[in-house]
Amino acid sequence: MKRFILPGITLLMLALFFSTTVVAVEKEEEKVLTVVSPWRLKGMNLHKSGFLFARMGCVETLTTTDNRGKIVGLLARSWTVSPDRLTWTFTLRPDITFHDQTPLTAGAVSKSLNIALKNRGVLAKAKIAEITPISPRTLRITTTQPFAPLPAYLAHYSAAIVSEGSFDEQGRLKHIYGTGPYILTGQQGDIRFDFKANPSYWGEKPQVQYVRHLGIPEAKTRANMILNGEADMAFTLSPADMEELQAAEGVRVVALTIPRTRLLVLNCALPFFSTVRSRQALSLAIDRRGIAADMLRNPNSMATQLLPYAAAMWHTPELIPLEYNLLQARKMLEEDGWQPGEDDILEKNGQRFEFELRTYSTRPMLPVIAASLQQQLRKVGIEMHVVVGKGSDIPAHRADNTLQAALIARNFALIPDAIGTIYNDFGPDPGNWGAFHWQSDELNELLERYLETFDQERAEALRVDILTVLQRELPVIPISWYEHIIGLSDRIEGVNIDPYELKSYLNGVRWAR
């Protein structure tokens, strides 16, 4: 097979790759399945890094989805809610043990969830008043007000359940003893993690004995590792990588639309973005179809609204689609007071329509799309400067109020009812990735009503109302829906990727016969 040079790899990474190859040669009877992704450990806690251990089948949550967004039990066999909608009772599956051989009990679940609650993450926004065990297999969660999506919030990776022995006396995570099909056996820094099959797993037994995860930031490097036989699963590849892999022998590609959207996040306190009219004009100046067809190689990935078809409940045909119309964009900018200057860049009250857009390369197409947006906006007299850095730069610049705009890829499925992300991004207290200096009393009221609504028909109507406000106001501007591109070696089969990215990537995977 043709060899490829791997660009941008540190000496540490080279050592890791070399050791991976040596292990494969020395222990052919104990093959290691290697997964490469852009993800690295963000700290020894589930609040920041639980996604890695959930996707590798090490930790599990009380609930999950059925791949279509419906919430189903995982560690919880069933649950009920009281008539006043304030008390939830969860019954655990029997005969489950953690990786340290201690039993799964309501007490252990309570400890994990209470620590997650104190970390001020997802569960802190779930209106939870108290989490208590009431029997070895029964857990009670009370809320301060009716909170219909609670089971969906419990599917988030930060709510993963680990044994009580995983924590030190201060409640800090020191080990990861989960209940999943794979046991963490070792790590090297924040890059490499080794796992082995859990022989006592309560569900479908894992069919691959040894698995390794490597965090590799460059998409091209990940693709080359599949081509070179140095990896068996490579996640988050580019469309160009996909075409190269499709033409290669011994490799196949999965392209899956997931509930993730590439978005323009705008600082709505700036005069460029402070009015609905200016944001709508900016949206009209964007040729989404051109980006989708020419760069993403998939015309259907153009974003006509916030969430894609894959988001099921949160995609509606009732919205007027976002469109491309340069003439209308110019007209609306003029109506908003913007006039061409000497160099054709728009000006208003002595200020040029000129701003900085930040993005990052961990999601491989973001810098490419940013360059295209730069050219497209220039056609209507908008000067945009692109800065490509790290993903962490965006929250940092939000914190010091220097962020003007950002191009990001936002996952709306980490809480499988997208209300979790929507409330966090557009509600009363937006997080690091949502609306910036924008608030809507109308939207906040709709969000609160949705959270309290258990009637499914009423909830559906509220979803349409929520999406209508976001489509009209455009505090963020959708650009394209996300196609998750995954390269697979022909050494493995049985791959079944969850579009919500909650289940282990290794579910059902086996060595090819």
N, C-alpha and C positions, 0 to 999 in steps of 0.2 A: 504494500500500500504506500502511496506517496506520503512523504513526511512533510510537515509544515513547521515553520519557525513560530514559536510562541512569543508574541510581543509583550513587553511590559511586565515581565514576571520578576519578582524580587528573588534574591538568593534564597530566602527562606522558602518561597514557593517552589523553587527548583529542587530544594532538598526534599520537600514534601512529595513532589511528583516522582523524584528518584526513588524515595523509599516506597512509594506506592507500587512502582514497577518491580522493585526487588521482591516485595512481599508476594506479588502475583507470580513471579518466577519461582521463588523458593517454596511456595506452598500452593502448588497447583491443585492439590486435593481440597484446599480450603479457599476457594475463590472469593475475592472481595468485590462486591458490587459498588462502584464508585459513582456518587452523585455530585455534580458540580452546579453551583448556583452563585448569584452575586451576593448572597447573604452571609454575613459574619455575625459572631456573637457581639451583642451590644451591651453586655453586662450580665453577671451571674444572677439574673432574676427573671421570672416568667413574664413580668410586666413588659420588659423590653425584648426578651429573647425567646419567649415561649413559642413563637411561630416556628423557629428552627426545629425545636424538639417535637412539636406537634406534627410537622410535615415529615419528619423522619421516623414517626411512629413510636416515640419514646414516652410521650405524655398524652393523656386523654382528658376530655371534659365530660361534664354531666350530660350534655346534649350535643347534637350535631345536625347535619342536614341530610336529605335523601338525594342530593345532587340536583334537585329542582328547587331548592329553597325552603322546602317544608321541614319544620323542626321535628326531629325524632330523638329518642333516647339513645345515649351511649353508655356511660356508667350508670345513669339513672334509667331504671326500667319503666317507670311511670311517674306521673305527678298529677296533683289536683290543686284547685284554687278554691278558697272559701267563697261563700255567697257575697260577702262584702268586698271581694277581690283584693284583700290585703294580706292573706296568709296562704302561702304555697307549701305544699307537702310533697317532698320527693322521696320515692322509694328506690333504693339502690339495688343493682343486680347482686345476686348472691355469689359467694365462692370466688371472689376476685382478690388477688394478692398483688401487692406492690413489688417492685424489683428487689427490695430488701427483705422480701418474704413476710412482711407484716400484712394483715388483712385490710381490705378496703372497708372502712367503717364510716358511719355518719360523723363521728368525732374527727377523723382524719380529713374528711371533706370539709367540715366546718372550719378546721384550722387553715387549710389552704385558701378557702374563700374569704375568710376574715382577714388574712394577711393580704390577699389581693385587694380587698376593700380598702385597707389602710394605705395602699400604694397610690391611691387617688387616680386610678386608671379607669377602665371601662365600667367596672362595677360601681364605682363611686357615683356614676350618673344614673344608676338603676333604681334610685329612690329606696334603697334597702335600709331598713331600720335594724334588723337583727337576723343573724344566722345561727341556728342552734340545733344540735342533735337531740332527738327525742327518743330514739332507740338505736340499737346498733346499725340498722339499715334504713332508718327514717330521718330525714333532715327537714327542718322547718325554716323557711325564709319569710319574714314579714317585711312589708313595705310601708312607707309613710303615706302613700296614696296608691290607688289602683295603677298598676304598671304592666300592661298587657304583654310587651315583648320580653319580659324577664327570661323565659326559656332561651330566646335567641341570644341574649347577652351572655348567658352561661356557656354558650358555645365558643366564645372568644378565647384565644390561646392564653390570655392572661388569667383566665379562670380555670386553667388546667389543674388537675388534682395530683398532688404528690404526697408521699408518706410523711408522717409527723417527724420521722428521723431525717428528713431532707433539710430541716431547718436547724439553725443553732438556737441558743437560748434567747437571743434578741429577735428571732423571727426572720433572720437572713438566710437565704438559700445557700447551703454549703454542698449539697449533693442533689442529684436529680434522680429520685426513685419514683418513676411513674408506674403506670399500669399497662403501657402499650406493648405491642408485639416486638419492640426492639429495646434493648438495654444499653445505655451509655457505658462504654468500657474505657474510654480514654479520650484525651484531646491534646492538641498542640496549639497553644495560643488561642486566637479567635478564628482560626482558619480551618483546622482539621478536627473532625469528630468521628470517633469509631464506635460502632454499635455491633451487638450480636443478637441473634434471635432469642426471644424469651420463651423457654421451653414450657413455662407455666401459663402462657397467655390464655385468657378466658375465651377469646373469640377464635376466628379462623387462624390457624397456625401459620406463622411466617414460613415461606418456602426457600428463602435465601438466608444462609447462616450468618454471613458477615457483610456489613455495609459501612461505607465511609462517606462522609460529606466533606467537600472542600469548598471554601468560600473564595471564588475567583471573580474579581470585579469586571474584567474585560470580557465582553460578549464574544469577541472573535477568538479569544483564548479558549473559552468554553467550547465553542464550535470545533475548534481544531483538536481539542482533546477527544471529542467523539470521533472525529475523522481518523485520529491516530490510534484509536483503541485504548486510550488512557482513561476514558470515562464511559459509563454505561447510560447515564441519564444526564442531560445538560439542559438547564432551565433558563428562560428569559433570553432567547436568541433573537437576532434581527431578521427581517424578511430576506435580506441578502444572504445571511447565513443559511436560512431555510432553503433557498434555491440551490446553494452549493451542496448542502447535505442531501437534498432530493436527487442530485445527480451522482452521488457517491454510492459505491457498493458497501454493503454491510451496515447500512445506516438507514433509519427511517425517521420521519418527522410527524409530530402531532401538533396541529394548530387549533387552538381551542379559544373561542370567545368567552371571556370571563367578565364578571361585574366590576370592571376597572375602566376608568376613563382618563384620557389625557386632557388636562384642563389648564386654562389660563387663570391664575389667581391674581386679582388686581387689588392694589391699595386704593380703596374707594375714597380715601381722604384726599387724594391728589386731584387737582383740577381736571386732569385728563379722564378720570374714571368716576367722578363724583356724581354724575347725572345718569339716569337710566338711558337717556338718548345717546350719550357718548358711548356707553357700553354696548348698546344695541348697534350703533354704527360700527364699532370695532368688530363686533361679531359678523356683521354683513360684509366686511372687507376680507373675510377669511374664506379661502377656497378649500373647503374641507374635502370635497370630492377629489380635487387634484392631489391633495396630500395623501388621501386614502389610496387612490389608484396608482400614483407614480412612486410614492415612497414606501407605503405599507403593503403594496401589491394586493390590496383587497378593497375594492370600491365600497363594499358593504360596511367597512369600518368607520365611515364618516359619521360623526356624531350629530344627529338631528335633535337630540335632547340629552339630558344629563346622563341617564343610564341606558345601557344596551338591552337588547332583547333577552340576553342571558340573565338579567336581573328580574325577569318574570314579573313579580308583583309591582315593581317600581318602573316599569316601562309602559307607557300608555299611548294609544293611537289618537287620543283626544287633543294632544298638543299640536299647535302650529309648528311645523319643523323649522329648525334653524336653517338659513339659506345663505347663498352667496349673491350679493347684488352691489357691485361697486358704485353704480349711479346713486342708488338709495343711500349707501354709506356716505358718499360725498355730500349729498343733500342734507342728511341728518347732522353731520358735523358742521355744516354751514349754519343750519338752524340753531345749533348749540353755540354759535359764536366764533367758530374756528375759521380763519381765513388764510390762504396761502401767503407765505413770506417770499422774500427775494429768491430763495433757493427752493421754493415750492414746498417747504415744510410748513405745516399749519402753525398759526400763532393766534393767541387770544390774550388780550390785556398785557401784551409785551412778553408773553411766555410761549416758547416753542413747544409743540407737541412732541416731546423727546423724552424717552424714558429707558430704563435699564430692565432687562428681563434676565432672571437667573434660572438656570436649570442644572441638570446633573446627568452623568453618563451611565449610571448604574442601570437605568432603563435605556437600552441602547439607541432607541429612535428619538429620544427627546432632543438632543442637540441638533439632529438633522431637521426635525420639524421646526425647531426654533429658528434655524437659518432660513427656512422657507417662509415662515411668518414674517421675518424681518423684511424679506423682499416683497411679500404681498402687501404689508402695511405701508411700505414706501410708496405704493401706487396711489394711496389716498392722502399722502403728505404726512405720514407718521414716521418718525425716526426712532427705531428701536435698536438698542445695543444689547448684544447677547453675551452673557457671562456663564461659562460652563464650570461648575465647581462640584462640590459634594452635596448630597441630599441634605446633610445636617446644616448646610449654610442657610437654607431657607428658613427654618425655625429661628436660627440665630439672628438673621436680619429682620425677621418679624419682631423678635424680642426687643431689639434696639430701634425699631421703627424706621429702618433704612431700606426695607424691601419695597420696591416699586411695583414689580410684577414677577410672576414665576410661572414656569411651565412644569407641571408635575403629572405623575400618573397616580391617580387616587383609587384605592381599593374600597369598594362599597360593600364587600361581602365578608369582611373579617367578623362582623356581627351579621349573621345571615339575613336578618330583617334589616334592610338598608337604613331604616330609621335611626339605627345606632350611629352610623357615620353621618347621616344628614343632620341629626340633632347636634352632634358634636361639631360639625363644620359650619352650620348656619343658624344654630339656636342662640340662646341668650349669652352664652359664654364660649365662643368659637375656639377650637384648638389650633394646633400649629399649621394645619393644612387646608383650612376652609376659608370662608369669607374673611376679609381683612378690612376693618373699619366700615363694616356694613351691618345694619340691623333692620329687621322688619317686624313691627308689632303684629301685623297680620299673620306672618309666617310663624312667629313664636306661639301665637294662640292656636294655630292649626297643629303645630307639633305637640303641644301639651294635650290637646284633645285626642290626637292619635295615640299617644302613649297610654291614655286611660280607656281606650276603646277596645272592648273584647268582641263586639259584634263585627263579623267579617265583612258584611255588606257596607256598613258604615265606614269601616276602616278603608275599604277600597275607594270610596268617594273622597275620603280625606287625603289619600295618597295622590289622587288626581289634583286636588286643590293645592297641595304642597308643591307638586311639580309644576303647576301652572304659575305660581308665584316665582319660582326659581327661573322658569323659562322667560318670564316677562322682565324680571329685574336684573338677571344675569350678574350676580355678584362674582361668579366665576363663569368663564366661557368655555363650554365643551368644545373640543377640537376633534378627537377621534376616540372610538371605542377600542378596547385593548384585545388583541389576539395573543394569547400566551403560546409561544412557539417553543417546543421541546424537542430536542434531539435524542434519539434512542439508538443504542447499539443492537445489532442482531443477536447478541449474546443473551438477551432477555426477552421475555414475552409476558403477556397477562397484564400489561400496564393499563390502568384505568384512572385517569386524572380527574379529581373532583374540581369542577369549575369554581367552587367557593373556596378552595384551598384550605379547607378545614381538616380533611382527612389525610392520613399518611399517603405520601406518594408511592409507598412501597406496597400498598394493599394489593394483593393478588399477583404481585410480580414474582416470577420464577425464572430460573435459567432455562434457556431454549433447549429443546430436546433434539 
